[in-house]
């Protein structure tokens, strides 16, 4: 009985742990992306299922979720750049900035193996889908997805404003 109490206390202490990508970037990842990122994240899948480990949502995405179409009284190109760069850091490159992502067979196989490891690790929890729901892990994953979508919408909106004002990239889309 005392051991069970210690386990519950340990879970409560760890209950709000937030993680960032191992490369130190502020780029946010969904739960499935995190599980396939590398071996430590694949093995930590049960901790994510229990909502002990959570991906931290960057402040830029939280602000975008609050007001994706928020507009200041005065819009300058410098202001647009100062708003877009944190979004680029949190979301990764925009579609026009991203190079064609041509994964090699080895990279795809590695992602598949890590996904299988994460799945096996998650399977150690009985009734995993219920545990993810009860622990709040599913809710947190939905928050991450909503924040990513809001950030993408915000970045597109800001670039549209920049293009309408004749700003230079990154305050507007790149043109060849």
C-alpha positions as CSV (number, residue, x, y, z in Angstrom):
1,X,0.0,0.0,0.0
2,X,2.8,2.4,0.9
3,X,4.5,1.7,-2.4
4,X,1.3,2.6,-4.3
5,X,1.2,5.9,-2.5
6,X,4.8,6.6,-3.4
7,X,4.0,5.9,-7.1
8,X,1.0,8.2,-7.0
9,X,3.1,11.0,-5.4
10,X,5.8,10.5,-8.0
11,X,3.2,10.8,-10.8
12,X,1.8,14.0,-9.2
13,X,5.3,15.5,-8.9
14,X,6.1,14.7,-12.5
15,X,2.6,15.6,-13.7
16,X,3.3,18.9,-15.3
17,X,6.6,18.1,-17.0
18,X,6.9,19.8,-20.3
19,X,9.4,18.9,-23.0
20,X,11.0,20.6,-25.9
21,X,12.6,19.0,-28.9
22,X,16.1,17.6,-28.1
23,X,17.7,19.9,-30.7
24,X,16.7,22.8,-28.5
25,X,14.5,24.4,-31.1
26,X,11.2,25.9,-30.0
27,X,9.4,24.0,-32.8
28,X,6.4,22.3,-31.5
29,X,5.5,18.7,-32.3
30,X,2.3,16.7,-32.1
31,X,2.3,13.6,-30.0
32,X,2.8,11.2,-32.9
33,X,5.7,13.3,-34.3
34,X,7.4,13.3,-30.9
35,X,7.1,9.6,-30.6
36,X,8.9,9.1,-33.9
37,X,11.6,11.7,-33.3
38,X,14.2,9.5,-31.7
39,X,14.6,6.5,-29.4
40,X,14.3,8.3,-26.0
41,X,11.0,9.9,-27.2
42,X,9.8,6.5,-28.5
43,X,10.5,4.9,-25.1
44,X,8.9,7.8,-23.3
45,X,5.6,7.2,-25.1
46,X,3.9,5.7,-22.0
47,X,4.8,8.8,-20.0
48,X,3.2,10.9,-22.6
49,X,0.1,8.6,-22.6
50,X,-0.1,9.2,-18.8
51,X,0.3,12.9,-19.4
52,X,3.4,13.0,-17.3
53,X,5.4,14.4,-20.1
54,X,3.9,17.0,-22.4
55,X,5.2,19.0,-25.3
56,X,5.4,22.7,-24.5
57,X,3.4,24.9,-26.7
58,X,5.5,28.0,-27.7
59,X,4.2,31.4,-26.6
60,X,4.0,32.5,-30.2
61,X,1.4,29.8,-30.9
62,X,-0.5,30.5,-27.8
63,X,-0.8,34.1,-28.8
64,X,-1.8,33.1,-32.3
65,X,-4.5,30.9,-30.9
66,X,-5.9,33.8,-28.9
67,X,-6.2,36.1,-31.9
68,X,-5.2,34.6,-35.3
69,X,-6.6,37.6,-37.1
70,X,-5.6,40.2,-34.5
71,X,-4.6,43.5,-36.0
72,X,-2.7,46.4,-34.4
73,X,-3.7,50.0,-35.1
74,X,-0.5,50.6,-37.0
75,X,1.1,47.9,-39.2
76,X,4.7,48.3,-40.3
77,X,7.0,45.9,-42.1
78,X,9.3,45.7,-39.1
79,X,6.3,44.8,-36.9
80,X,5.3,42.1,-39.3
81,X,8.7,40.6,-39.3
82,X,8.8,40.6,-35.5
83,X,5.5,38.7,-35.5
84,X,6.4,36.2,-38.2
85,X,9.9,35.1,-37.1
86,X,8.7,33.6,-33.8
87,X,6.0,31.7,-35.7
88,X,8.6,30.4,-38.1
89,X,10.6,29.2,-35.1
90,X,7.6,27.5,-33.6
91,X,6.2,26.0,-36.8
92,X,9.3,25.4,-38.8
93,X,9.7,26.8,-42.3
94,X,6.7,28.0,-44.3
95,X,5.6,26.0,-47.3
96,X,7.5,28.3,-49.7
97,X,10.6,28.3,-47.5
98,X,10.8,24.5,-47.0
99,X,13.0,22.6,-49.3
100,X,11.5,19.5,-50.9
101,X,11.6,16.9,-48.2
102,X,12.8,13.8,-50.0
103,X,13.3,11.3,-47.2
104,X,15.6,8.4,-48.0
105,X,14.5,4.8,-47.5
106,X,16.7,4.6,-44.4
107,X,15.1,7.7,-42.8
108,X,11.6,6.3,-43.5
109,X,12.6,2.9,-42.1
110,X,14.0,4.6,-39.0
111,X,10.8,6.5,-38.5
112,X,8.8,3.3,-38.9
113,X,11.0,1.4,-36.4
114,X,10.7,4.3,-33.8
115,X,6.9,4.3,-34.4
116,X,6.8,0.6,-33.7
117,X,9.0,1.0,-30.5
118,X,6.7,3.8,-29.3
119,X,3.6,1.6,-30.0
120,X,5.1,-1.3,-28.1
121,X,6.0,1.0,-25.2
122,X,2.5,2.4,-25.2
123,X,1.1,-1.1,-25.3
124,X,2.5,-1.7,-21.8
125,X,-0.4,0.3,-20.5
126,X,-3.6,-1.6,-20.3
127,X,-6.5,0.2,-21.9
128,X,-4.2,2.9,-23.3
129,X,-6.9,4.8,-25.1
130,X,-8.9,5.2,-21.9
131,X,-5.8,6.2,-20.0
132,X,-4.9,8.8,-22.6
133,X,-8.5,10.2,-22.3
134,X,-8.6,10.1,-18.5
135,X,-5.1,11.5,-18.0
136,X,-5.8,14.5,-20.3
137,X,-3.1,13.4,-22.9
138,X,-5.6,13.4,-25.7
139,X,-6.8,16.9,-24.7
140,X,-3.3,18.2,-24.7
141,X,-2.6,16.7,-28.1
142,X,-5.7,18.5,-29.4
143,X,-4.4,21.7,-27.9
144,X,-1.1,21.3,-29.7
145,X,-2.9,20.6,-33.0
146,X,-5.1,23.6,-32.6
147,X,-2.1,25.8,-31.7
148,X,-0.2,24.7,-34.8
149,X,-3.3,25.4,-37.0
150,X,-3.8,28.8,-35.4
151,X,0.0,29.6,-35.9
152,X,-0.2,28.6,-39.6
153,X,-3.3,30.8,-40.1
154,X,-1.7,33.7,-38.3
155,X,1.5,33.5,-40.3
156,X,-0.4,33.4,-43.6
157,X,-2.6,36.3,-42.5
158,X,0.5,38.4,-41.5
159,X,2.3,37.6,-44.8
160,X,-0.8,38.7,-46.7
161,X,-0.8,42.0,-44.8
162,X,2.9,42.3,-45.6
163,X,2.3,41.7,-49.3
164,X,-0.5,44.2,-49.4
165,X,1.9,46.8,-48.0
166,X,4.8,46.0,-50.3
167,X,7.1,44.6,-47.5
168,X,10.1,42.5,-48.2
169,X,10.3,38.8,-47.2
170,X,9.9,37.3,-44.6
171,X,7.0,39.9,-44.1
172,X,5.5,38.7,-47.3
173,X,5.7,35.5,-49.4
174,X,8.9,35.0,-51.4
175,X,8.6,35.5,-55.1
176,X,11.2,34.0,-57.5
